[in-house]
Each structure stands twice: as C-alpha cells, then as structure tokens.
Amino acid sequence: MIRLLIFISCCLILTLLTGCAGSISQPIARQEETIDLVWPDPPDQPRIRYLRSLYGPEDFKKKTRTSKVLSWMLGDQQEGPSLLSPFAVAVSRSGLVWVADNGASMLYRLDLKRRKIDYFQEFSGLRLVSPIGVAVDDERQRVFLADAGHQQIFVLDQKGNYVDSWGPAGGFKRPAGMSLDSNGRLLVADAMEGVAYIFNPDGTLASKIQSKVNPDGRFKRPLNVAFGPNGEILVLDAFSFRVEVQNAQGELLGTIGELGDAAGYMARPKGLAVDKEGHVFVSDSAFDNIQVFDLAGNLLMYWGSAGRRPGQFNLPAGLFVDSDERLFVADSYNHRVQVFQLLP
C-alpha cells in the first residue's frame, strides 16, 4: 500500500513538473557547460578542443527539479559501477563507446544517444581477467576484445554476444592493443611475444610483424598498434620508447620518439592512434600528456599535465580517433574517458 502511494505521488509530481516529456537524447560528445578549453593556447591557432568526460552511469543522470524530487523520495540509485581503471576505448560509427576496463575486469558499452550503459564480465563461460584492448568492426557489426589474462581475442557482436575466439597457432602470450584497417584486417600487439599479428576478416592469420630496428626482430614490449592512412603499420614499442613505422609491405619507414624527459621524447608510452591526416597521437603515463607527431617523427604539439581537471591526466592509456575526428583518451587513474575534438 505504501509503495502504491509513493508511485501515485511520483506520477503526480512528474505530471506537474514535466508534463508528457519525451525521451532525452544526448549527443556523443556534447561540450560541458562553462568549460571551453583549447590547445595550444591563444594566440596560436587551436588544434584540440576539450568536449567532455565519461565516467559511467552518472553520464546518464540529468539533475533536474524532477530528478531531485525523485531522489529525495526514493533514494539515489546507482545503476551499475562507474569506470574503475579504463585501459582501452573504441567507438562505432553508430556512437557506441566500448571501454575495456582492466581494473574492473569488465567491458562497458556506453550508448550516449539512448542514455544506456551495459556491462559484460563473461564470455563463453570465461570471466574476464585483464581486458586491455578493444576494436570495433562496423562493416561486419562485431567487436574484438583482448584479454591478457585469458591470452585470447574474444569476437563479439554489437550486442555483446560471444561469437568466436581468435589467435595465432600456439596462441597469444599477452594480447594487447588492436587496430582495424578499412578492409577489416585486425592488427594485434602481443606484448610478451614481442611481435604483432595481422588477421584477415575471416580470422585466418595474414602476417606476423617483427621489428625492423631491433637486431633480433622482436619488439621489446609492443603495447599498442595502429594502421596509418595509407596502410602503414605502427607499433608502439614501450620498452624501446618509440613507435616503429613500417609500410604496408612491412618495410621500415622510420621511428617516432626516443627515451627522454622533454617534449618529443617518451618515458612510459602506452596509447597510440592515427587520424586520417596521418597525425600520430601517443599517450605517456609518465608525462601525463598526449603528444602529436607526423609520420616522419616530427613533434607537432602536446598537451596535458598531471591532475584531475579537464585536459589533465593520471596515467593515460588507450587512444582512439573516431570517424568525426574526435579523440577518446582512456584516463586510467582518473576513472574516466576524456573526449577531445580535433580541429582543422
């Protein structure tokens, strides 16, 4: 009886305050109110603009007069866990944001347009251990998730249902970052094996990518990979403190970065992404910043510092550039994904 009275009261309040309001739609990267941050600072021409941060369920809560009344009457319900330690992020053309959270051992799917979040912790009877890589194949409506603990790549549909598992003969040692090219080929870094693999869209192994710089042909710790706009293969070799760039045939084109503590150098590089213009983005968890290079290795700009404010980072990791030239950054120890707009 008490619950019925509360329900009736809520309905009356909703009618008085909002009338017959429809569902609320939220764009994928709406700029936060009162925040207008660009880099570099004026009077230089801005190249990067801060848009918003994503934390989890709270991204879908709109603090209105109605919601405050309902929270007072019914209590503030937390609908699932917030991001704990996001390590990788990928975004579909339809606007679904997929986040591999290594700390929570969970895969998140954020649908900002429909104001909905889903959580995935188990596939094919296996509970996630260390999800550290994610990629989205829009053409074939599937998602790839790298779990270092299970040493395999889970293939899912866009609803999060398990479809298959991929791997080379003998399996992975520690699959990590992934990237897809326009033909649906999947590039995967194997951090412990010291190589990268390219898989065809049907899951068969196309090629094995080795270092053309290190004498033994092994990358020291390949954490992330990316395809360039002309089929270039980029491998972030963390313990070599550089990105190795090869052409589509696997021939060395050059390297980006080296060990150091100044702009243009690297100390703990983790994330890698390339936009359609060939700009190379590298996150560094020692500098807590993002550096931007061209494919020849020239430093173009950088931004970020240690902190929790917009545009600051705490151990940034995975990066992703979507089809609308927005850069998503897995800001691991700030428990969020930051979104930036790349400006022409």
Secondary structure, 3 states (H helix, E strand, C coil): CHHHHHHHHHHHHHHHHHCCCCCCCCCCCCCCCCCCCEECCCCCCCCEEEEEEECCHHHHCCCCHHHHHHHHHHCCCCCCCCCCCEEEEEECCCCEEEEEECCCCEEEEEECCCCEEEEECEECCEECCCEEEEEEECCCCEEEEEECCCCEEEEEECCCCEEEEECCCCCCCCEEEEEECCCCCEEEEECCCCEEEEECCCCCEEEEECCCCCCCCCCCCEEEEEECCCCCEEEEEHHHCEEEEECCCCCEEEEECCECCCCCCECCEEEEEECCCCCEEEEECCCCEEEEECCCCCEEEEECCECCCCCCECCEEEEEECCCCEEEEEEHHHCEEEEEEECC
